[in-house]
Each structure stands twice: as structure tokens, then as C-alpha cells.
Amino acid sequence: MSKGERFVLDITSDRDDKVHVHGFDKEVDVAAGKRAKLELVADRTGRYEVESHDPALLIVVLQIR
């Protein structure tokens, strides 16, 4: 994705958890079996991990150019 683009993380989890986007200091609560959306703007370049808290799992790495 390119710097300046808007994007949405559309998350469905099998357990209650929090999902955190590193570098953006944003997190969203997710409930088991429910969808959670987090809208962001790619306002910086780099690679940023998106992960759950419990258990700590890497979900995706965002690459912003």
C-alpha cells in the first residue's frame, strides 16, 4: 500500500481478544465470532505488525511505501 491511502482491517476472531497495530498505536476489541473493523490512514512508510494480545499471534505485516 502507498503512503496516504486509507485502509480497513476487517477482523473476525474465534475468541475475545484485542488486536494491536504497531506503529499506529491503535487497537480494537474483537469478540468471538463477531467482525471488528479498524479504519486507518497509511500516514507513514515502513513495515508494521498487526497482532493479537492473548495469545500473542502475528496476524499480518503491513508494508507501506
Contact map, one row per residue, 1 for C-alpha under 8 A:
11101000000000000000000000000000000000000100000000000000000001111
11111000000000000000000000000000000000000100100000000000000000011
11111000000000000000000000000000000000000111100000000000000000011
01111100000000000000000000000000000000001111000000000000000000000
11111110000000000000000000000000000000001110000000000000000000000
00011111000000000000000000000000000000111100000000000000000000000
00001111100000000000000000000000000000111100000000000000000000000
00000111110000000000000000000000000011110000000000000000000000000
00000011111000000000000000000000000011100000000000000000000000000
00000001111100000000000000000000001111000000000000000000000000000
00000000111110000000000000000100001110000000000000000000000000000
00000000011111000000000000000111111100000000000000000000000000000
00000000001111111000000000000111111000000000000000000000000000000
00000000000111110000000000000011100000000000000000000000000000000
00000000000011111000000000000111100000000000000000000000000000000
00000000000011111100000000001111000000000000000000000000000000000
00000000000010111110000000001111000000000000000000011100000000000
00000000000000011111000000111100000000000000000000011100000000000
00000000000000001111100000111100000000000000000001111000000000000
00000000000000000111110011110000000000000000000001111000000000000
00000000000000000011111111100000000000000000000111100000000000000
00000000000000000001111111000000000000000000000111000000000000000
00000000000000000000111110000000000000000000000100000000000000000
00000000000000000000111111000000000000000000000000000000000000000
00000000000000000001111111100000000000000000000000000000000000000
00000000000000000001110111110000000000000000000000000000000000000
00000000000000000111100011111000000000000000000000000000000000000
00000000000000000111000001111100000111000000000000000000000000000
00000000000000011110000000111110000100000000000000000000000000000
00000000001110111110000000011111011100000000000000000000000000000
00000000000111111000000000001111111100000000000000000000000000000
00000000000111111000000000000111110000000000000000000000000000000
00000000000111100000000000000011111000000000000000000000000000000
00000000000110000000000000000111111100000000000000000000000000000
00000000011110000000000000000110111110000000000000000000000000000
00000000011100000000000000011110011111000000000000000000000000000
00000001111000000000000000010000001111100000000000000000000000000
00000001110000000000000000010000000111110000000000000000000000000
00000111100000000000000000000000000011111000000000000000000000000
00000111000000000000000000000000000001111100000000000000000000000
00011110000000000000000000000000000000111110000000000000000000000
11111110000000000000000000000000000000011111100000000000000000010
00111000000000000000000000000000000000001111100000000000000000000
00110000000000000000000000000000000000000111110000000000000000010
01100000000000000000000000000000000000000111111000000000000000111
00000000000000000000000000000000000000000001111100000000000001111
00000000000000000000000000000000000000000000111110000000000011110
00000000000000000000111000000000000000000000011111000000000011100
00000000000000000000110000000000000000000000001111100000011111000
00000000000000000011110000000000000000000000000111110000011111000
00000000000000000011100000000000000000000000000011111001111100000
00000000000000001111000000000000000000000000000001111111111000000
00000000000000001111000000000000000000000000000000111111100000000
00000000000000001100000000000000000000000000000000011111100000000
00000000000000000000000000000000000000000000000000011111100000000
00000000000000000000000000000000000000000000000000111111110000000
00000000000000000000000000000000000000000000000000111111111000000
00000000000000000000000000000000000000000000000011110001111110000
00000000000000000000000000000000000000000000000011110000111110000
00000000000000000000000000000000000000000000000011100000011111000
00000000000000000000000000000000000000000000001111000000011111100
10000000000000000000000000000000000000000000011111000000000111110
10000000000000000000000000000000000000000000111100000000000011111
11100000000000000000000000000000000000000101111000000000000001111
11100000000000000000000000000000000000000000110000000000000000111
